[in-house]
Amino acid sequence: MDSESRDRVRTAISVTAVDHIRLDVADIDVAERFYADGLGLSSVVRYDLADRVILQMAPGGRPAGVELWQERDLVPNPHPTHHVAFHVTDVPALVEHIRALGYRVVTEPFQIQRETVAFVADPDSHTIELNDFLGRPTVGAPV
């Protein structure tokens, strides 16, 4: 197969975008309040099944986002080093908003070069990164 043919095949079968990251939750309504009221995410789709509820939420209601998964007998067990990162416009202001709602701030806002970063915890102790990404080059830009 020549390189042009390989490129066409690779393009036809490649991943085109991230849709969601699954997060196991103990109570779908409690989790939804955090992601909606705390982070400002909107519902993409919700499935109420016999033994589980699956709720996808994302900025503006359009993926990529999180898939909150509540299932009978499933106990959330977040890994201490895994996290989901969201781009935000004002990290310190969002951290204060989340704190005012009574949610836990894991790491106060700090600088990494020109980026401002903070970590908060959702009600099931999943770590959520808030980042303004101001210092990060865009795809294809010179480093």
N, CA, C and O atoms as CSV, one atom per row, in Angstrom:
chain,resi,resn,atom,element,x,y,z
A,1,MET,N,N,0.855,-1.171,0.000
A,1,MET,CA,C,0.000,0.000,0.000
A,1,MET,C,C,0.903,1.237,0.000
A,1,MET,O,O,1.843,1.325,0.790
A,2,ASP,N,N,0.613,2.184,-0.887
A,2,ASP,CA,C,1.435,3.400,-0.953
A,2,ASP,C,C,1.061,4.338,0.198
A,2,ASP,O,O,0.048,4.131,0.866
A,3,SER,N,N,1.877,5.365,0.426
A,3,SER,CA,C,1.665,6.250,1.572
A,3,SER,C,C,0.357,7.033,1.476
A,3,SER,O,O,-0.266,7.299,2.504
A,4,GLU,N,N,-0.074,7.407,0.279
A,4,GLU,CA,C,-1.339,8.123,0.126
A,4,GLU,C,C,-2.507,7.227,0.534
A,4,GLU,O,O,-3.435,7.683,1.202
A,5,SER,N,N,-2.464,5.961,0.137
A,5,SER,CA,C,-3.526,5.018,0.512
A,5,SER,C,C,-3.535,4.794,2.015
A,5,SER,O,O,-4.602,4.737,2.627
A,6,ARG,N,N,-2.337,4.664,2.624
A,6,ARG,CA,C,-2.255,4.488,4.078
A,6,ARG,C,C,-2.844,5.695,4.799
A,6,ARG,O,O,-3.551,5.539,5.795
A,7,ASP,N,N,-2.558,6.894,4.305
A,7,ASP,CA,C,-3.091,8.101,4.929
A,7,ASP,C,C,-4.619,8.135,4.851
A,7,ASP,O,O,-5.273,8.527,5.818
A,8,ARG,N,N,-5.198,7.729,3.713
A,8,ARG,CA,C,-6.659,7.702,3.582
A,8,ARG,C,C,-7.267,6.697,4.563
A,8,ARG,O,O,-8.276,6.989,5.204
A,9,VAL,N,N,-6.657,5.521,4.681
A,9,VAL,CA,C,-7.167,4.503,5.602
A,9,VAL,C,C,-7.041,5.002,7.033
A,9,VAL,O,O,-7.984,4.873,7.815
A,10,ARG,N,N,-5.893,5.568,7.390
A,10,ARG,CA,C,-5.670,6.064,8.741
A,10,ARG,C,C,-6.693,7.147,9.085
A,10,ARG,O,O,-7.215,7.161,10.200
A,11,THR,N,N,-6.986,8.043,8.164
A,11,THR,CA,C,-7.960,9.102,8.384
A,11,THR,C,C,-9.357,8.526,8.550
A,11,THR,O,O,-10.117,8.992,9.399
A,12,ALA,N,N,-9.706,7.533,7.763
A,12,ALA,CA,C,-11.048,6.951,7.810
A,12,ALA,C,C,-11.316,6.214,9.108
A,12,ALA,O,O,-12.470,6.115,9.525
A,13,ILE,N,N,-10.286,5.694,9.757
A,13,ILE,CA,C,-10.508,4.877,10.951
A,13,ILE,C,C,-9.936,5.497,12.211
A,13,ILE,O,O,-9.835,4.815,13.231
A,14,SER,N,N,-9.563,6.753,12.175
A,14,SER,CA,C,-8.942,7.372,13.343
A,14,SER,C,C,-9.989,7.928,14.305
A,14,SER,O,O,-11.138,8.162,13.930
A,15,VAL,N,N,-9.572,8.130,15.539
A,15,VAL,CA,C,-10.400,8.803,16.532
A,15,VAL,C,C,-10.496,10.265,16.128
A,15,VAL,O,O,-9.498,10.868,15.731
A,16,THR,N,N,-11.677,10.833,16.225
A,16,THR,CA,C,-11.850,12.226,15.815
A,16,THR,C,C,-12.017,13.193,16.984
A,16,THR,O,O,-11.796,14.394,16.827
A,17,ALA,N,N,-12.406,12.684,18.155
A,17,ALA,CA,C,-12.582,13.568,19.309
A,17,ALA,C,C,-12.785,12.734,20.558
A,17,ALA,O,O,-13.134,11.556,20.481
A,18,VAL,N,N,-12.564,13.352,21.710
A,18,VAL,CA,C,-12.914,12.739,22.990
A,18,VAL,C,C,-14.378,13.075,23.248
A,18,VAL,O,O,-14.789,14.220,23.057
A,19,ASP,N,N,-15.172,12.096,23.678
A,19,ASP,CA,C,-16.584,12.321,23.949
A,19,ASP,C,C,-16.849,12.491,25.446
A,19,ASP,O,O,-17.492,13.457,25.857
A,20,HIS,N,N,-16.355,11.558,26.257
A,20,HIS,CA,C,-16.581,11.657,27.697
A,20,HIS,C,C,-15.614,10.772,28.470
A,20,HIS,O,O,-14.980,9.869,27.925
A,21,ILE,N,N,-15.531,11.069,29.757
A,21,ILE,CA,C,-14.784,10.265,30.726
A,21,ILE,C,C,-15.811,9.783,31.750
A,21,ILE,O,O,-16.573,10.586,32.287
A,22,ARG,N,N,-15.835,8.477,32.021
A,22,ARG,CA,C,-16.794,7.926,32.985
A,22,ARG,C,C,-16.291,8.150,34.406
A,22,ARG,O,O,-15.123,7.921,34.720
A,23,LEU,N,N,-17.213,8.607,35.256
A,23,LEU,CA,C,-16.953,8.752,36.676
A,23,LEU,C,C,-18.071,8.052,37.442
A,23,LEU,O,O,-19.241,8.406,37.294
A,24,ASP,N,N,-17.721,7.066,38.255
A,24,ASP,CA,C,-18.707,6.362,39.060
A,24,ASP,C,C,-19.144,7.258,40.218
A,24,ASP,O,O,-18.310,7.890,40.866
A,25,VAL,N,N,-20.447,7.313,40.474
A,25,VAL,CA,C,-20.979,8.162,41.537
A,25,VAL,C,C,-21.938,7.366,42.415
A,25,VAL,O,O,-22.571,6.416,41.955
A,26,ALA,N,N,-22.038,7.762,43.682
A,26,ALA,CA,C,-22.929,7.087,44.620
A,26,ALA,C,C,-24.371,7.584,44.477
A,26,ALA,O,O,-25.318,6.815,44.640
A,27,ASP,N,N,-24.526,8.870,44.171
A,27,ASP,CA,C,-25.860,9.465,44.074
A,27,ASP,C,C,-25.865,10.394,42.864
A,27,ASP,O,O,-25.189,11.423,42.868
A,28,ILE,N,N,-26.616,10.038,41.840
A,28,ILE,CA,C,-26.610,10.788,40.581
A,28,ILE,C,C,-27.081,12.224,40.782
A,28,ILE,O,O,-26.557,13.137,40.142
A,29,ASP,N,N,-28.070,12.443,41.667
A,29,ASP,CA,C,-28.594,13.791,41.872
A,29,ASP,C,C,-27.577,14.696,42.572
A,29,ASP,O,O,-27.442,15.871,42.231
A,30,VAL,N,N,-26.870,14.140,43.545
A,30,VAL,CA,C,-25.825,14.896,44.245
A,30,VAL,C,C,-24.693,15.234,43.274
A,30,VAL,O,O,-24.198,16.361,43.255
A,31,ALA,N,N,-24.296,14.263,42.479
A,31,ALA,CA,C,-23.224,14.489,41.507
A,31,ALA,C,C,-23.654,15.518,40.463
A,31,ALA,O,O,-22.874,16.396,40.093
A,32,GLU,N,N,-24.888,15.408,39.993
A,32,GLU,CA,C,-25.374,16.354,38.988
A,32,GLU,C,C,-25.340,17.783,39.520
A,32,GLU,O,O,-24.968,18.703,38.792
A,33,ARG,N,N,-25.725,17.979,40.782
A,33,ARG,CA,C,-25.692,19.327,41.376
A,33,ARG,C,C,-24.272,19.893,41.372
A,33,ARG,O,O,-24.077,21.067,41.055
A,34,PHE,N,N,-23.276,19.068,41.722
A,34,PHE,CA,C,-21.890,19.553,41.718
A,34,PHE,C,C,-21.477,19.991,40.317
A,34,PHE,O,O,-20.963,21.094,40.130
A,35,TYR,N,N,-21.703,19.129,39.340
A,35,TYR,CA,C,-21.240,19.424,37.981
A,35,TYR,C,C,-22.036,20.554,37.332
A,35,TYR,O,O,-21.494,21.299,36.517
A,36,ALA,N,N,-23.313,20.689,37.683
A,36,ALA,CA,C,-24.133,21.773,37.129
A,36,ALA,C,C,-23.900,23.081,37.889
A,36,ALA,O,O,-23.535,24.094,37.294
A,37,ASP,N,N,-24.113,23.052,39.199
A,37,ASP,CA,C,-24.021,24.279,39.995
A,37,ASP,C,C,-22.575,24.710,40.244
A,37,ASP,O,O,-22.262,25.900,40.219
A,38,GLY,N,N,-21.706,23.742,40.481
A,38,GLY,CA,C,-20.309,24.059,40.774
A,38,GLY,C,C,-19.497,24.394,39.545
A,38,GLY,O,O,-18.759,25.379,39.533
A,39,LEU,N,N,-19.627,23.576,38.503
A,39,LEU,CA,C,-18.797,23.751,37.311
A,39,LEU,C,C,-19.543,24.365,36.130
A,39,LEU,O,O,-18.917,24.796,35.162
A,40,GLY,N,N,-20.861,24.410,36.199
A,40,GLY,CA,C,-21.627,25.010,35.110
A,40,GLY,C,C,-21.847,24.103,33.915
A,40,GLY,O,O,-22.151,24.585,32.823
A,41,LEU,N,N,-21.696,22.776,34.102
A,41,LEU,CA,C,-21.926,21.853,32.992
A,41,LEU,C,C,-23.420,21.648,32.774
A,41,LEU,O,O,-24.224,21.819,33.691
A,42,SER,N,N,-23.775,21.284,31.563
A,42,SER,CA,C,-25.169,21.016,31.203
A,42,SER,C,C,-25.315,19.561,30.773
A,42,SER,O,O,-24.349,18.916,30.369
A,43,SER,N,N,-26.532,19.066,30.869
A,43,SER,CA,C,-26.829,17.691,30.481
A,43,SER,C,C,-26.698,17.510,28.970
A,43,SER,O,O,-27.155,18.342,28.188
A,44,VAL,N,N,-26.065,16.408,28.579
A,44,VAL,CA,C,-25.982,16.001,27.179
A,44,VAL,C,C,-27.068,14.967,26.915
A,44,VAL,O,O,-27.864,15.109,25.987
A,45,VAL,N,N,-27.092,13.919,27.749
A,45,VAL,CA,C,-28.085,12.855,27.623
A,45,VAL,C,C,-28.150,12.122,28.967
A,45,VAL,O,O,-27.166,12.050,29.703
A,46,ARG,N,N,-29.326,11.585,29.262
A,46,ARG,CA,C,-29.508,10.807,30.496
A,46,ARG,C,C,-30.234,9.522,30.142
A,46,ARG,O,O,-31.209,9.524,29.390
A,47,TYR,N,N,-29.733,8.412,30.707
A,47,TYR,CA,C,-30.365,7.111,30.527
A,47,TYR,C,C,-30.745,6.587,31.910
A,47,TYR,O,O,-29.875,6.382,32.756
A,48,ASP,N,N,-32.032,6.370,32.139
A,48,ASP,CA,C,-32.516,5.766,33.377
A,48,ASP,C,C,-32.847,4.317,33.060
A,48,ASP,O,O,-33.880,4.027,32.457
A,49,LEU,N,N,-31.969,3.410,33.466
A,49,LEU,CA,C,-32.132,1.984,33.190
A,49,LEU,C,C,-32.537,1.265,34.474
A,49,LEU,O,O,-32.568,1.875,35.543
A,50,ALA,N,N,-32.841,-0.001,34.376
A,50,ALA,CA,C,-33.320,-0.757,35.533
A,50,ALA,C,C,-32.324,-0.773,36.683
A,50,ALA,O,O,-32.726,-0.654,37.840
A,51,ASP,N,N,-31.043,-0.915,36.394
A,51,ASP,CA,C,-30.049,-1.053,37.464
A,51,ASP,C,C,-29.010,0.057,37.480
A,51,ASP,O,O,-28.042,-0.011,38.237
A,52,ARG,N,N,-29.203,1.086,36.648
A,52,ARG,CA,C,-28.221,2.180,36.627
A,52,ARG,C,C,-28.826,3.433,36.012
A,52,ARG,O,O,-29.817,3.389,35.282
A,53,VAL,N,N,-28.189,4.547,36.337
A,53,VAL,CA,C,-28.498,5.819,35.697
A,53,VAL,C,C,-27.186,6.340,35.138
A,53,VAL,O,O,-26.167,6.361,35.829
A,54,ILE,N,N,-27.220,6.760,33.884
A,54,ILE,CA,C,-26.044,7.293,33.208
A,54,ILE,C,C,-26.395,8.704,32.764
A,54,ILE,O,O,-27.376,8.910,32.049
A,55,LEU,N,N,-25.601,9.664,33.185
A,55,LEU,CA,C,-25.847,11.060,32.847
A,55,LEU,C,C,-24.569,11.664,32.284
A,55,LEU,O,O,-23.561,11.766,32.985
A,56,GLN,N,N,-24.613,12.064,31.023
A,56,GLN,CA,C,-23.473,12.759,30.429
A,56,GLN,C,C,-23.686,14.252,30.582
A,56,GLN,O,O,-24.771,14.774,30.324
A,57,MET,N,N,-22.617,14.937,31.011
A,57,MET,CA,C,-22.655,16.389,31.185
A,57,MET,C,C,-21.408,16.982,30.559
A,57,MET,O,O,-20.337,16.377,30.581
A,58,ALA,N,N,-21.562,18.180,29.999
A,58,ALA,CA,C,-20.430,18.820,29.326
A,58,ALA,C,C,-20.642,20.327,29.294
A,58,ALA,O,O,-21.760,20.805,29.485
A,59,PRO,N,N,-19.570,21.073,29.053
A,59,PRO,CA,C,-19.717,22.519,28.904
A,59,PRO,C,C,-20.665,22.829,27.745
A,59,PRO,O,O,-20.471,22.339,26.633
A,60,GLY,N,N,-21.675,23.631,28.006
A,60,GLY,CA,C,-22.633,23.970,26.964
A,60,GLY,C,C,-23.491,22.813,26.499
A,60,GLY,O,O,-24.203,22.937,25.503
A,61,GLY,N,N,-23.439,21.676,27.205
A,61,GLY,CA,C,-24.235,20.511,26.824
A,61,GLY,C,C,-23.729,19.788,25.595
A,61,GLY,O,O,-24.457,18.994,24.998
A,62,ARG,N,N,-22.481,20.053,25.207
A,62,ARG,CA,C,-21.893,19.399,24.022
A,62,ARG,C,C,-20.580,18.750,24.423
A,62,ARG,O,O,-19.709,19.406,24.996
A,63,PRO,N,N,-20.431,17.454,24.121
A,63,PRO,CA,C,-19.187,16.759,24.487
A,63,PRO,C,C,-17.963,17.484,23.921
A,63,PRO,O,O,-18.059,18.131,22.878
A,64,ALA,N,N,-16.856,17.386,24.573
A,64,ALA,CA,C,-16.454,16.377,25.525
A,64,ALA,C,C,-16.827,16.783,26.951
A,64,ALA,O,O,-16.892,17.964,27.293
A,65,GLY,N,N,-17.067,15.755,27.769
A,65,GLY,CA,C,-17.439,16.004,29.142
A,65,GLY,C,C,-17.273,14.769,29.994
A,65,GLY,O,O,-16.400,13.938,29.743
A,66,VAL,N,N,-18.117,14.654,31.003
A,66,VAL,CA,C,-18.063,13.518,31.915
A,66,VAL,C,C,-19.343,12.705,31.781
A,66,VAL,O,O,-20.404,13.231,31.443
A,67,GLU,N,N,-19.220,11.416,32.051
A,67,GLU,CA,C,-20.371,10.528,32.113
A,67,GLU,C,C,-20.483,10.060,33.552
A,67,GLU,O,O,-19.670,9.263,34.021
A,68,LEU,N,N,-21.485,10.553,34.244
A,68,LEU,CA,C,-21.718,10.176,35.636
A,68,LEU,C,C,-22.511,8.878,35.631
A,68,LEU,O,O,-23.545,8.771,34.972
A,69,TRP,N,N,-22.012,7.885,36.378
A,69,TRP,CA,C,-22.540,6.530,36.294
A,69,TRP,C,C,-22.888,6.060,37.698
A,69,TRP,O,O,-21.999,5.797,38.507
A,70,GLN,N,N,-24.181,5.955,37.987
A,70,GLN,CA,C,-24.660,5.406,39.254
A,70,GLN,C,C,-25.258,4.044,38.969
A,70,GLN,O,O,-26.193,3.916,38.178
A,71,GLU,N,N,-24.716,3.030,39.616
A,71,GLU,CA,C,-25.179,1.656,39.378
A,71,GLU,C,C,-25.406,0.966,40.714
A,71,GLU,O,O,-24.650,1.156,41.666
A,72,ARG,N,N,-26.460,0.162,40.767
A,72,ARG,CA,C,-26.757,-0.575,41.984
A,72,ARG,C,C,-25.534,-1.376,42.430
A,72,ARG,O,O,-24.894,-2.041,41.616
A,73,ASP,N,N,-25.216,-1.312,43.701
A,73,ASP,CA,C,-24.109,-2.043,44.340
A,73,ASP,C,C,-22.726,-1.587,43.874
A,73,ASP,O,O,-21.733,-2.232,44.210
A,74,LEU,N,N,-22.632,-0.506,43.118
A,74,LEU,CA,C,-21.333,0.011,42.688
A,74,LEU,C,C,-20.906,1.103,43.661
A,74,LEU,O,O,-21.621,2.087,43.855
A,75,VAL,N,N,-19.747,0.926,44.266
A,75,VAL,CA,C,-19.207,1.919,45.190
A,75,VAL,C,C,-18.082,2.663,44.477
A,75,VAL,O,O,-17.094,2.048,44.077
A,76,PRO,N,N,-18.219,3.990,44.311
A,76,PRO,CA,C,-17.148,4.743,43.657
A,76,PRO,C,C,-15.824,4.561,44.391
A,76,PRO,O,O,-15.776,4.584,45.621
A,77,ASN,N,N,-14.764,4.382,43.635
A,77,ASN,CA,C,-13.441,4.177,44.205
A,77,ASN,C,C,-12.418,4.964,43.378
A,77,ASN,O,O,-11.619,4.371,42.654
A,78,PRO,N,N,-12.444,6.297,43.487
A,78,PRO,CA,C,-11.549,7.100,42.656
A,78,PRO,C,C,-10.084,6.834,42.970
A,78,PRO,O,O,-9.706,6.669,44.130
A,79,HIS,N,N,-9.276,6.794,41.941
A,79,HIS,CA,C,-7.838,6.617,42.095
A,79,HIS,C,C,-7.241,7.951,42.545
A,79,HIS,O,O,-7.613,8.999,42.017
A,80,PRO,N,N,-6.323,7.926,43.509
A,80,PRO,CA,C,-5.821,9.195,44.061
A,80,PRO,C,C,-5.022,10.062,43.084
A,80,PRO,O,O,-4.885,11.264,43.309
A,81,THR,N,N,-4.495,9.481,42.011
A,81,THR,CA,C,-3.724,10.311,41.080
A,81,THR,C,C,-4.460,10.594,39.772
A,81,THR,O,O,-3.972,11.384,38.963
A,82,HIS,N,N,-5.601,9.986,39.543
A,82,HIS,CA,C,-6.367,10.255,38.321
A,82,HIS,C,C,-7.180,11.529,38.508
A,82,HIS,O,O,-7.647,11.826,39.608
A,83,HIS,N,N,-7.339,12.263,37.442
A,83,HIS,CA,C,-8.175,13.454,37.513
A,83,HIS,C,C,-8.723,13.792,36.135
A,83,HIS,O,O,-8.224,13.325,35.111
A,84,VAL,N,N,-9.759,14.613,36.139
A,84,VAL,CA,C,-10.350,15.150,34.921
A,84,VAL,C,C,-10.037,16.639,34.927
A,84,VAL,O,O,-10.222,17.308,35.944
A,85,ALA,N,N,-9.563,17.167,33.793
A,85,ALA,CA,C,-9.197,18.578,33.715
A,85,ALA,C,C,-10.195,19.343,32.855
A,85,ALA,O,O,-10.610,18.878,31.794
A,86,PHE,N,N,-10.567,20.515,33.332
A,86,PHE,CA,C,-11.458,21.404,32.595
A,86,PHE,C,C,-10.778,22.741,32.371
A,86,PHE,O,O,-10.102,23.265,33.256
A,87,HIS,N,N,-10.963,23.286,31.180
A,87,HIS,CA,C,-10.488,24.627,30.860
A,87,HIS,C,C,-11.482,25.623,31.437
A,87,HIS,O,O,-12.684,25.515,31.196
A,88,VAL,N,N,-10.986,26.592,32.197
A,88,VAL,CA,C,-11.845,27.620,32.786
A,88,VAL,C,C,-11.225,28.994,32.527
A,88,VAL,O,O,-10.024,29.107,32.284
A,89,THR,N,N,-12.039,30.014,32.581
A,89,THR,CA,C,-11.525,31.348,32.289
A,89,THR,C,C,-10.926,32.033,33.504
A,89,THR,O,O,-10.011,32.843,33.358
A,90,ASP,N,N,-11.418,31.728,34.705
A,90,ASP,CA,C,-10.921,32.383,35.914
A,90,ASP,C,C,-10.847,31.346,37.031
A,90,ASP,O,O,-11.823,31.107,37.741
A,91,VAL,N,N,-9.684,30.742,37.169
A,91,VAL,CA,C,-9.507,29.652,38.143
A,91,VAL,C,C,-9.795,30.117,39.566
A,91,VAL,O,O,-10.599,29.481,40.247
A,92,PRO,N,N,-9.172,31.208,40.056
A,92,PRO,CA,C,-9.444,31.612,41.445
A,92,PRO,C,C,-10.927,31.894,41.713
A,92,PRO,O,O,-11.438,31.524,42.770
A,93,ALA,N,N,-11.617,32.534,40.784
A,93,ALA,CA,C,-13.039,32.832,40.994
A,93,ALA,C,C,-13.866,31.555,41.048
A,93,ALA,O,O,-14.771,31.442,41.875
A,94,LEU,N,N,-13.573,30.596,40.182
A,94,LEU,CA,C,-14.323,29.342,40.199
A,94,LEU,C,C,-14.037,28.556,41.472
A,94,LEU,O,O,-14.942,27.938,42.033
A,95,VAL,N,N,-12.798,28.573,41.931
A,95,VAL,CA,C,-12.471,27.901,43.200
A,95,VAL,C,C,-13.286,28.508,44.339
A,95,VAL,O,O,-13.822,27.772,45.168
A,96,GLU,N,N,-13.387,29.820,44.395
A,96,GLU,CA,C,-14.168,30.462,45.463
A,96,GLU,C,C,-15.645,30.120,45.342
A,96,GLU,O,O,-16.317,29.919,46.354
A,97,HIS,N,N,-16.156,30.052,44.124
A,97,HIS,CA,C,-17.551,29.658,43.899
A,97,HIS,C,C,-17.798,28.238,44.414
A,97,HIS,O,O,-18.784,27.983,45.106
A,98,ILE,N,N,-16.903,27.328,44.074
A,98,ILE,CA,C,-17.032,25.930,44.501
A,98,ILE,C,C,-16.938,25.828,46.019
A,98,ILE,O,O,-17.694,25.082,46.642
A,99,ARG,N,N,-16.016,26.573,46.611
A,99,ARG,CA,C,-15.879,26.575,48.074
A,99,ARG,C,C,-17.159,27.120,48.726
A,99,ARG,O,O,-17.622,26.574,49.727
A,100,ALA,N,N,-17.728,28.186,48.167
A,100,ALA,CA,C,-18.946,28.783,48.719
A,100,ALA,C,C,-20.130,27.811,48.673
A,100,ALA,O,O,-21.033,27.890,49.505
A,101,LEU,N,N,-20.121,26.900,47.702
A,101,LEU,CA,C,-21.175,25.881,47.621
A,101,LEU,C,C,-20.949,24.735,48.605
A,101,LEU,O,O,-21.795,23.853,48.747
A,102,GLY,N,N,-19.799,24.756,49.284
A,102,GLY,CA,C,-19.518,23.740,50.302
A,102,GLY,C,C,-18.709,22.555,49.819
A,102,GLY,O,O,-18.577,21.563,50.536
A,103,TYR,N,N,-18.164,22.641,48.615
A,103,TYR,CA,C,-17.352,21.540,48.096
A,103,TYR,C,C,-15.893,21.732,48.498
A,103,TYR,O,O,-15.464,22.839,48.823
A,104,ARG,N,N,-15.145,20.642,48.470
A,104,ARG,CA,C,-13.767,20.629,48.953
A,104,ARG,C,C,-12.784,21.108,47.886
A,104,ARG,O,O,-12.807,20.653,46.742
A,105,VAL,N,N,-11.926,22.035,48.293
A,105,VAL,CA,C,-10.802,22.473,47.466
A,105,VAL,C,C,-9.611,21.623,47.877
A,105,VAL,O,O,-9.206,21.637,49.039
A,106,VAL,N,N,-9.051,20.886,46.933
A,106,VAL,CA,C,-7.923,19.989,47.214
A,106,VAL,C,C,-6.615,20.765,47.186
A,106,VAL,O,O,-5.784,20.622,48.083
A,107,THR,N,N,-6.431,21.584,46.160
A,107,THR,CA,C,-5.215,22.392,46.002
A,107,THR,C,C,-5.621,23.787,45.561
A,107,THR,O,O,-6.288,23.957,44.540
A,108,GLU,N,N,-5.217,24.780,46.333
A,108,GLU,CA,C,-5.519,26.169,46.006
A,108,GLU,C,C,-4.872,26.555,44.675
A,108,GLU,O,O,-3.909,25.917,44.249
A,109,PRO,N,N,-5.391,27.590,44.017
A,109,PRO,CA,C,-4.811,28.016,42.741
A,109,PRO,C,C,-3.315,28.314,42.862
A,109,PRO,O,O,-2.864,28.928,43.829
A,110,PHE,N,N,-2.557,27.864,41.857
A,110,PHE,CA,C,-1.121,28.108,41.799
A,110,PHE,C,C,-0.708,28.268,40.346
A,110,PHE,O,O,-1.470,27.937,39.437
A,111,GLN,N,N,0.480,28.769,40.133
A,111,GLN,CA,C,0.983,29.019,38.787
A,111,GLN,C,C,1.944,27.915,38.346
A,111,GLN,O,O,2.781,27.463,39.128
A,112,ILE,N,N,1.818,27.487,37.090
A,112,ILE,CA,C,2.816,26.676,36.397
A,112,ILE,C,C,3.166,27.505,35.170
A,112,ILE,O,O,2.409,27.542,34.200
A,113,GLN,N,N,4.297,28.158,35.217
A,113,GLN,CA,C,4.650,29.138,34.199
A,113,GLN,C,C,3.506,30.138,34.086
A,113,GLN,O,O,3.236,30.850,35.054
A,114,ARG,N,N,2.819,30.223,32.940
A,114,ARG,CA,C,1.735,31.196,32.794
A,114,ARG,C,C,0.348,30.594,33.041
A,114,ARG,O,O,-0.649,31.312,32.961
A,115,GLU,N,N,0.264,29.311,33.335
A,115,GLU,CA,C,-1.027,28.669,33.595
A,115,GLU,C,C,-1.401,28.796,35.069
A,115,GLU,O,O,-0.538,28.713,35.944
A,116,THR,N,N,-2.679,28.995,35.337
A,116,THR,CA,C,-3.201,28.948,36.701
A,116,THR,C,C,-3.973,27.642,36.839
A,116,THR,O,O,-4.825,27.317,36.012
A,117,VAL,N,N,-3.661,26.899,37.899
A,117,VAL,CA,C,-4.208,25.559,38.102
A,117,VAL,C,C,-4.713,25.439,39.539
A,117,VAL,O,O,-4.131,26.014,40.459
A,118,ALA,N,N,-5.791,24.695,39.723
A,118,ALA,CA,C,-6.288,24.330,41.048
A,118,ALA,C,C,-6.950,22.964,40.933
A,118,ALA,O,O,-7.295,22.521,39.837
A,119,PHE,N,N,-7.125,22.298,42.078
A,119,PHE,CA,C,-7.799,21.008,42.111
A,119,PHE,C,C,-8.901,21.051,43.157
A,119,PHE,O,O,-8.709,21.557,44.262
A,120,VAL,N,N,-10.061,20.511,42.789
A,120,VAL,CA,C,-11.188,20.389,43.702
A,120,VAL,C,C,-11.641,18.936,43.682
A,120,VAL,O,O,-11.214,18.152,42.834
A,121,ALA,N,N,-12.508,18.587,44.622
A,121,ALA,CA,C,-13.037,17.217,44.666
A,121,ALA,C,C,-14.545,17.254,44.465
A,121,ALA,O,O,-15.235,18.116,45.011
A,122,ASP,N,N,-15.043,16.320,43.682
A,122,ASP,CA,C,-16.499,16.207,43.546
A,122,ASP,C,C,-17.040,15.448,44.763
A,122,ASP,O,O,-16.247,15.004,45.594
A,123,PRO,N,N,-18.343,15.285,44.896
A,123,PRO,CA,C,-18.897,14.618,46.085
A,123,PRO,C,C,-18.434,13.173,46.278
A,123,PRO,O,O,-18.536,12.639,47.383
A,124,ASP,N,N,-17.924,12.529,45.215
A,124,ASP,CA,C,-17.436,11.156,45.333
A,124,ASP,C,C,-15.917,11.098,45.428
A,124,ASP,O,O,-15.324,10.026,45.312
A,125,SER,N,N,-15.287,12.251,45.640
A,125,SER,CA,C,-13.834,12.389,45.801
A,125,SER,C,C,-13.043,12.201,44.513
A,125,SER,O,O,-11.845,11.922,44.567
A,126,HIS,N,N,-13.685,12.347,43.358
A,126,HIS,CA,C,-12.936,12.401,42.107
A,126,HIS,C,C,-12.232,13.752,42.069
A,126,HIS,O,O,-12.832,14.776,42.393
A,127,THR,N,N,-10.973,13.756,41.680
A,127,THR,CA,C,-10.220,15.001,41.598
A,127,THR,C,C,-10.505,15.680,40.265
A,127,THR,O,O,-10.443,15.056,39.205
A,128,ILE,N,N,-10.817,16.966,40.339
A,128,ILE,CA,C,-11.129,17.766,39.166
A,128,ILE,C,C,-10.104,18.893,39.077
A,128,ILE,O,O,-9.955,19.683,40.008
A,129,GLU,N,N,-9.402,18.958,37.951
A,129,GLU,CA,C,-8.445,20.037,37.720
A,129,GLU,C,C,-9.150,21.188,37.019
A,129,GLU,O,O,-9.919,20.989,36.079
A,130,LEU,N,N,-8.872,22.388,37.494
A,130,LEU,CA,C,-9.344,23.611,36.857
A,130,LEU,C,C,-8.105,24.316,36.333
A,130,LEU,O,O,-7.164,24.543,37.093
A,131,ASN,N,N,-8.083,24.667,35.051
A,131,ASN,CA,C,-6.876,25.208,34.437
A,131,ASN,C,C,-7.262,26.250,33.402
A,131,ASN,O,O,-8.187,26.033,32.619
A,132,ASP,N,N,-6.565,27.376,33.392
A,132,ASP,CA,C,-6.848,28.391,32.366
A,132,ASP,C,C,-6.051,28.156,31.086
A,132,ASP,O,O,-6.344,28.771,30.061
A,133,PHE,N,N,-5.049,27.275,31.127
A,133,PHE,CA,C,-4.252,26.880,29.961
A,133,PHE,C,C,-3.659,28.066,29.200
A,133,PHE,O,O,-3.331,27.929,28.021
A,134,LEU,N,N,-3.514,29.221,29.842
A,134,LEU,CA,C,-3.046,30.416,29.143
A,134,LEU,C,C,-1.608,30.311,28.653
A,134,LEU,O,O,-1.240,30.960,27.673
A,135,GLY,N,N,-0.798,29.510,29.317
A,135,GLY,CA,C,0.598,29.401,28.909
A,135,GLY,C,C,0.894,28.249,27.995
A,135,GLY,O,O,2.038,28.081,27.571
A,136,ARG,N,N,-0.098,27.446,27.676
A,136,ARG,CA,C,0.121,26.242,26.865
A,136,ARG,C,C,-0.021,26.566,25.395
A,136,ARG,O,O,-0.997,27.203,24.999
A,137,PRO,N,N,0.944,26.137,24.563
A,137,PRO,CA,C,0.804,26.393,23.129
A,137,PRO,C,C,-0.357,25.596,22.532
A,137,PRO,O,O,-0.701,24.519,23.017
A,138,THR,N,N,-0.947,26.140,21.484
A,138,THR,CA,C,-2.020,25.438,20.798
A,138,THR,C,C,-1.428,24.412,19.854
A,138,THR,O,O,-0.242,24.472,19.532
A,139,VAL,N,N,-2.236,23.480,19.411
A,139,VAL,CA,C,-1.793,22.430,18.497
A,139,VAL,C,C,-1.189,23.050,17.256
A,139,VAL,O,O,-1.776,23.941,16.643
A,140,GLY,N,N,-0.009,22.570,16.891
A,140,GLY,CA,C,0.652,23.043,15.692
A,140,GLY,C,C,1.478,24.311,15.893
A,140,GLY,O,O,2.233,24.706,15.006
A,141,ALA,N,N,1.337,24.950,17.058
A,141,ALA,CA,C,2.117,26.167,17.306
A,141,ALA,C,C,3.531,25.787,17.727
A,141,ALA,O,O,3.733,24.757,18.371
A,142,PRO,N,N,4.493,26.598,17.374
A,142,PRO,CA,C,5.858,26.303,17.820
A,142,PRO,C,C,5.955,26.383,19.333
A,142,PRO,O,O,5.302,27.218,19.958
A,143,VAL,N,N,6.759,25.528,19.916
A,143,VAL,CA,C,6.909,25.486,21.377
A,143,VAL,C,C,7.890,26.542,21.821
A,143,VAL,O,O,8.157,26.672,23.015
